[in-house]
């Protein structure tokens, strides 16, 4: 094997490596673009909101009259556990 063949093979392998890396990089750019496009679509349509986020915690009334029942239930559970 002479040096010209070796240089030819090295140049072809370098070109193939750069071409492969370029194709992968281009695909990754396209993938990021489409992921951002889908994220924008989801935000515009409101599909990222769950039902818990739509109903605020401030909208639900807090019951304060059941304190004695809660205390009794906790005391019973502790007594049963012993």
DSSP file (Angstrom, degrees, kcal/mol; ACC not computed):
  #  RESIDUE AA STRUCTURE BP1 BP2  ACC     N-H-->O    O-->H-N    N-H-->O    O-->H-N    TCO  KAPPA ALPHA  PHI   PSI    X-CA   Y-CA   Z-CA
    1    1 A X              0   0    0      0, 0.0     2,-0.1     0, 0.0     0, 0.0   0.000 360.0 360.0 360.0 125.3    0.0    0.0    0.0
    2    2 A X     >  -     0   0    0      1,-0.1     4,-1.7     4,-0.0     3,-0.1  -0.417 360.0-104.4 -94.9 174.4    1.5    3.3   -1.0
    3    3 A X  H  > S+     0   0    0      1,-0.2     4,-2.6     2,-0.2     5,-0.2   0.789 115.8  60.0 -70.7 -28.0    1.1    6.7    0.5
    4    4 A X  H  > S+     0   0    0      2,-0.2     4,-2.2     1,-0.2    -1,-0.2   0.920 106.9  46.1 -67.2 -41.4   -1.2    8.0   -2.2
    5    5 A X  H  > S+     0   0    0      2,-0.2     4,-2.6     1,-0.2    -2,-0.2   0.905 113.2  50.4 -64.5 -40.7   -3.8    5.2   -1.5
    6    6 A X  H  X S+     0   0    0     -4,-1.7     4,-2.4     2,-0.2    -2,-0.2   0.920 111.7  46.7 -64.1 -44.2   -3.5    5.9    2.2
    7    7 A X  H  X S+     0   0    0     -4,-2.6     4,-2.3     2,-0.2    -1,-0.2   0.878 112.0  51.9 -65.1 -37.3   -4.0    9.6    1.7
    8    8 A X  H  X S+     0   0    0     -4,-2.2     4,-2.2     2,-0.2    -2,-0.2   0.921 111.5  46.3 -65.0 -44.2   -7.0    9.0   -0.6
    9    9 A X  H  X S+     0   0    0     -4,-2.6     4,-2.6     1,-0.2    -2,-0.2   0.900 112.5  50.5 -65.9 -40.3   -8.6    6.6    2.0
   10   10 A X  H  X S+     0   0    0     -4,-2.4     4,-2.3     2,-0.2    -2,-0.2   0.899 111.1  48.2 -64.6 -40.2   -8.0    9.1    4.8
   11   11 A X  H  X S+     0   0    0     -4,-2.3     4,-2.3     2,-0.2    -2,-0.2   0.895 112.9  48.3 -68.3 -38.4   -9.5   12.0    2.8
   12   12 A X  H  X S+     0   0    0     -4,-2.2     4,-2.6     2,-0.2    -2,-0.2   0.906 112.5  48.3 -67.2 -40.7  -12.6    9.8    1.9
   13   13 A X  H  X S+     0   0    0     -4,-2.6     4,-2.2     2,-0.2    -2,-0.2   0.887 112.0  49.6 -68.0 -36.7  -13.0    8.7    5.5
   14   14 A X  H  X S+     0   0    0     -4,-2.3     4,-2.4     2,-0.2    -2,-0.2   0.909 112.1  48.1 -65.3 -42.1  -12.7   12.3    6.7
   15   15 A X  H  X S+     0   0    0     -4,-2.3     4,-2.5     1,-0.2    -2,-0.2   0.911 112.2  49.2 -64.0 -42.8  -15.3   13.5    4.1
   16   16 A X  H  X S+     0   0    0     -4,-2.6     4,-2.5     2,-0.2    -2,-0.2   0.888 111.4  49.9 -64.3 -39.1  -17.6   10.7    5.1
   17   17 A X  H  X S+     0   0    0     -4,-2.2     4,-2.4     2,-0.2     5,-0.2   0.935 112.9  45.3 -64.5 -47.1  -17.3   11.5    8.8
   18   18 A X  H  X S+     0   0    0     -4,-2.4     4,-2.2     1,-0.2    -2,-0.2   0.895 113.5  50.7 -64.6 -39.9  -18.0   15.2    8.2
   19   19 A X  H  X S+     0   0    0     -4,-2.5     4,-2.2     2,-0.2    -2,-0.2   0.921 111.5  47.6 -64.5 -44.2  -21.0   14.4    6.0
   20   20 A X  H  X S+     0   0    0     -4,-2.5     4,-2.2     1,-0.2    -2,-0.2   0.913 112.8  48.0 -63.5 -43.1  -22.4   12.0    8.6
   21   21 A X  H  X S+     0   0    0     -4,-2.4     4,-2.4     1,-0.2    -1,-0.2   0.874 110.8  52.4 -65.9 -36.2  -22.0   14.5   11.4
   22   22 A X  H  X S+     0   0    0     -4,-2.2     4,-2.5    -5,-0.2    -2,-0.2   0.900 108.8  49.5 -65.1 -41.0  -23.6   17.2    9.2
   23   23 A X  H  X S+     0   0    0     -4,-2.2     4,-2.3     2,-0.2    -2,-0.2   0.921 112.5  47.3 -64.9 -43.4  -26.6   15.1    8.5
   24   24 A X  H  X S+     0   0    0     -4,-2.2     4,-2.3     2,-0.2    -2,-0.2   0.914 112.5  49.7 -63.7 -42.5  -27.1   14.2   12.2
   25   25 A X  H  X S+     0   0    0     -4,-2.4     4,-2.0     2,-0.2    -2,-0.2   0.905 110.6  49.8 -63.4 -41.9  -26.7   17.9   13.1
   26   26 A X  H  X S+     0   0    0     -4,-2.5     4,-2.2     1,-0.2    -1,-0.2   0.909 110.4  50.5 -63.6 -41.5  -29.3   19.0   10.5
   27   27 A X  H  X S+     0   0    0     -4,-2.3     4,-2.5     1,-0.2    -2,-0.2   0.903 109.1  51.4 -62.8 -40.6  -31.7   16.4   11.7
   28   28 A X  H  X S+     0   0    0     -4,-2.3     4,-2.4     2,-0.2    -1,-0.2   0.881 108.6  51.4 -64.5 -37.4  -31.3   17.6   15.3
   29   29 A X  H  X S+     0   0    0     -4,-2.0     4,-2.2     2,-0.2    -1,-0.2   0.928 111.6  46.8 -63.7 -44.5  -32.0   21.2   14.2
   30   30 A X  H  X S+     0   0    0     -4,-2.2     4,-2.3     1,-0.2    -2,-0.2   0.900 111.6  52.2 -63.7 -40.3  -35.2   20.0   12.4
   31   31 A X  H  X S+     0   0    0     -4,-2.5     4,-2.1     1,-0.2    -2,-0.2   0.913 110.0  47.3 -63.0 -44.1  -36.2   18.0   15.5
   32   32 A X  H  X S+     0   0    0     -4,-2.4     4,-2.3     2,-0.2    -1,-0.2   0.894 110.6  53.6 -64.2 -40.1  -35.8   21.0   17.8
   33   33 A X  H  X S+     0   0    0     -4,-2.2     4,-2.0     1,-0.2    -2,-0.2   0.933 111.4  44.3 -60.4 -47.1  -37.7   23.2   15.4
   34   34 A X  H  X S+     0   0    0     -4,-2.3     4,-2.4     2,-0.2    -1,-0.2   0.851 111.0  54.0 -70.0 -33.1  -40.7   20.8   15.3
   35   35 A X  H  X S+     0   0    0     -4,-2.1     4,-2.3     2,-0.2    -1,-0.2   0.911 110.4  46.8 -65.8 -40.5  -40.6   20.3   19.1
   36   36 A X  H  X S+     0   0    0     -4,-2.3     4,-2.2     2,-0.2    -2,-0.2   0.871 111.1  52.9 -66.4 -36.0  -40.8   24.1   19.6
   37   37 A X  H  X S+     0   0    0     -4,-2.0     4,-2.1     2,-0.2    -2,-0.2   0.912 110.5  46.4 -65.1 -43.2  -43.6   24.3   17.1
   38   38 A X  H  X S+     0   0    0     -4,-2.4     4,-2.5     2,-0.2    -2,-0.2   0.897 111.3  52.2 -66.3 -40.1  -45.6   21.6   19.0
   39   39 A X  H  X S+     0   0    0     -4,-2.3     4,-2.2     1,-0.2    -2,-0.2   0.901 109.8  49.0 -62.7 -40.5  -44.9   23.3   22.3
   40   40 A X  H  X S+     0   0    0     -4,-2.2     4,-2.3     2,-0.2    -1,-0.2   0.906 111.1  50.0 -64.5 -41.8  -46.3   26.6   20.8
   41   41 A X  H  X S+     0   0    0     -4,-2.1     4,-2.1     1,-0.2     6,-0.2   0.902 110.4  50.1 -62.7 -41.9  -49.4   24.8   19.5
   42   42 A X  H  X>S+     0   0    0     -4,-2.5     5,-1.5     1,-0.2     4,-1.0   0.898 112.1  47.1 -65.9 -40.4  -50.0   23.2   22.9
   43   43 A X  H  <5S+     0   0    0     -4,-2.2    -1,-0.2     1,-0.2    -2,-0.2   0.894 112.0  50.2 -68.0 -39.1  -49.7   26.6   24.7
   44   44 A X  H  <5S+     0   0    0     -4,-2.3    -2,-0.2     1,-0.2    -1,-0.2   0.883 114.7  43.1 -67.7 -37.3  -52.0   28.3   22.2
   45   45 A X  H  <5S-     0   0    0     -4,-2.1    -1,-0.2    -5,-0.2    -2,-0.2   0.617 107.6-123.9 -85.4 -11.6  -54.7   25.7   22.5
   46   46 A X  T ><5 +     0   0    0     -4,-1.0     3,-1.2    -3,-0.2    -3,-0.2   0.690  67.0 136.1  80.1  18.3  -54.5   25.4   26.3
   47   47 A X  T 3 < +     0   0    0     -5,-1.5    -4,-0.1     1,-0.2    -5,-0.1   0.621  61.9  67.6 -74.1 -11.2  -53.8   21.7   26.2
   48   48 A X  T 3  S+     0   0    0     -6,-0.7     2,-0.4     2,-0.1    -1,-0.2   0.539  81.6  92.9 -85.1  -6.0  -51.1   22.1   28.8
   49   49 A X    <   -     0   0    0     -3,-1.2     2,-0.2    -6,-0.0     0, 0.0  -0.735  63.0-155.5 -89.5 133.0  -53.6   23.1   31.5
   50   50 A X     >  -     0   0    0     -2,-0.4     4,-1.7     1,-0.1     3,-0.2  -0.550  32.6-103.9 -96.9 170.9  -55.0   20.4   33.7
   51   51 A X  H  > S+     0   0    0      1,-0.2     4,-1.7     2,-0.2    -1,-0.1   0.841 120.4  56.5 -65.0 -32.7  -58.3   20.6   35.5
   52   52 A X  H  4 S+     0   0    0      1,-0.2    -1,-0.2     2,-0.2    -3,-0.0   0.874 107.7  48.0 -67.5 -35.1  -56.6   21.3   38.9
   53   53 A X  H  4 S+     0   0    0     -3,-0.2    -1,-0.2     1,-0.2    -2,-0.2   0.834 108.4  54.5 -73.5 -31.2  -54.8   24.3   37.4
   54   54 A X  H  < S+     0   0    0     -4,-1.7     2,-0.7     1,-0.1    -2,-0.2   0.866 104.1  59.3 -70.9 -35.0  -58.0   25.7   35.9
   55   55 A X  S  < S-     0   0    0     -4,-1.7    -1,-0.1    -5,-0.1     2,-0.1  -0.854  88.0-140.6 -96.4 115.9  -59.8   25.6   39.2
   56   56 A X    >   -     0   0    0     -2,-0.7     3,-0.9     1,-0.1     4,-0.5  -0.383  13.3-126.5 -75.4 152.9  -58.0   27.8   41.7
   57   57 A X  G >  S+     0   0    0      1,-0.2     3,-0.7     2,-0.2    -1,-0.1   0.768 109.7  62.2 -69.1 -24.7  -57.6   26.7   45.3
   58   58 A X  G 3  S+     0   0    0      1,-0.2    -1,-0.2     3,-0.0    -3,-0.0   0.721  93.8  63.9 -72.7 -20.2  -59.1   30.0   46.3
   59   59 A X  G <  S+     0   0    0     -3,-0.9     2,-0.5     2,-0.1    -1,-0.2   0.733  87.1  81.1 -76.4 -21.8  -62.3   29.2   44.6
   60   60 A X  S <  S-     0   0    0     -3,-0.7     2,-0.1    -4,-0.5    -5,-0.0  -0.725  83.9-124.9 -89.5 129.9  -63.1   26.2   46.9
   61   61 A X        -     0   0    0     -2,-0.5     2,-0.5     1,-0.1    -2,-0.1  -0.400  18.3-130.1 -72.5 149.4  -64.6   27.1   50.2
   62   62 A X        -     0   0    0     -2,-0.1     2,-0.5     2,-0.0    -1,-0.1  -0.871  14.2-138.0-101.7 127.5  -62.9   25.9   53.4
   63   63 A X        +     0   0    0     -2,-0.5     0, 0.0     1,-0.1     0, 0.0  -0.739  27.8 168.9 -86.3 125.2  -65.0   24.2   56.0
   64   64 A X    >   +     0   0    0     -2,-0.5     3,-0.8     1,-0.1    -1,-0.1   0.542  63.3  74.4-110.3 -11.1  -64.2   25.3   59.5
   65   65 A X  T 3  S+     0   0    0      1,-0.2     3,-0.4     2,-0.1     4,-0.2   0.602  83.4  68.4 -79.6 -11.2  -67.1   23.7   61.4
   66   66 A X  T 3>  +     0   0    0      1,-0.2     4,-2.1     2,-0.1    -1,-0.2   0.170  62.8 109.0 -95.4  18.3  -65.8   20.1   61.2
   67   67 A X  H <> S+     0   0    0     -3,-0.8     4,-2.5     1,-0.2    -1,-0.2   0.900  78.0  50.6 -62.7 -41.6  -62.8   20.6   63.5
   68   68 A X  H  > S+     0   0    0     -3,-0.4     4,-2.3     1,-0.2    -1,-0.2   0.889 110.6  49.4 -65.4 -38.4  -64.3   18.6   66.3
   69   69 A X  H  > S+     0   0    0      2,-0.2     4,-2.3    -4,-0.2    -1,-0.2   0.892 111.5  49.1 -66.8 -39.1  -65.0   15.7   64.0
   70   70 A X  H  X S+     0   0    0     -4,-2.1     4,-2.4     2,-0.2    -2,-0.2   0.919 111.6  48.7 -65.8 -43.7  -61.5   15.8   62.6
   71   71 A X  H  X S+     0   0    0     -4,-2.5     4,-2.5     1,-0.2    -2,-0.2   0.905 111.9  49.6 -62.8 -41.4  -60.0   15.8   66.1
   72   72 A X  H  X S+     0   0    0     -4,-2.3     4,-2.4     2,-0.2    -1,-0.2   0.896 110.7  49.7 -65.4 -40.0  -62.2   12.9   67.1
   73   73 A X  H  X S+     0   0    0     -4,-2.3     4,-2.2     2,-0.2    -2,-0.2   0.902 112.3  47.3 -66.1 -40.8  -61.3   10.9   64.0
   74   74 A X  H  X S+     0   0    0     -4,-2.4     4,-2.4     2,-0.2    -2,-0.2   0.920 112.4  49.5 -65.8 -43.5  -57.5   11.5   64.7
   75   75 A X  H  X S+     0   0    0     -4,-2.5     4,-2.4     1,-0.2    -2,-0.2   0.902 111.6  49.1 -63.3 -40.7  -57.9   10.5   68.3
   76   76 A X  H  X S+     0   0    0     -4,-2.4     4,-2.6     2,-0.2    -1,-0.2   0.908 110.8  50.1 -64.4 -42.3  -59.8    7.3   67.4
   77   77 A X  H  X S+     0   0    0     -4,-2.2     4,-1.6     2,-0.2    -2,-0.2   0.894 112.1  47.3 -64.2 -39.8  -57.1    6.4   64.8
   78   78 A X  H  X S+     0   0    0     -4,-2.4     4,-1.2     2,-0.2    -1,-0.2   0.905 112.7  49.4 -67.4 -40.6  -54.3    6.9   67.4
   79   79 A X  H  < S+     0   0    0     -4,-2.4     3,-0.3     1,-0.2    -2,-0.2   0.897 111.9  48.0 -65.9 -40.0  -56.2    4.9   70.0
   80   80 A X  H  < S+     0   0    0     -4,-2.6    -1,-0.2     1,-0.2    -2,-0.2   0.819 106.8  58.0 -68.5 -31.4  -56.8    2.0   67.6
   81   81 A X  H  <        0   0    0     -4,-1.6    -1,-0.2     1,-0.3    -2,-0.2   0.809 360.0 360.0 -69.7 -30.5  -53.2    2.0   66.5
   82   82 A X     <        0   0    0     -4,-1.2    -1,-0.3    -3,-0.3    -2,-0.2   0.471 360.0 360.0 -73.8 360.0  -51.9    1.4   70.1
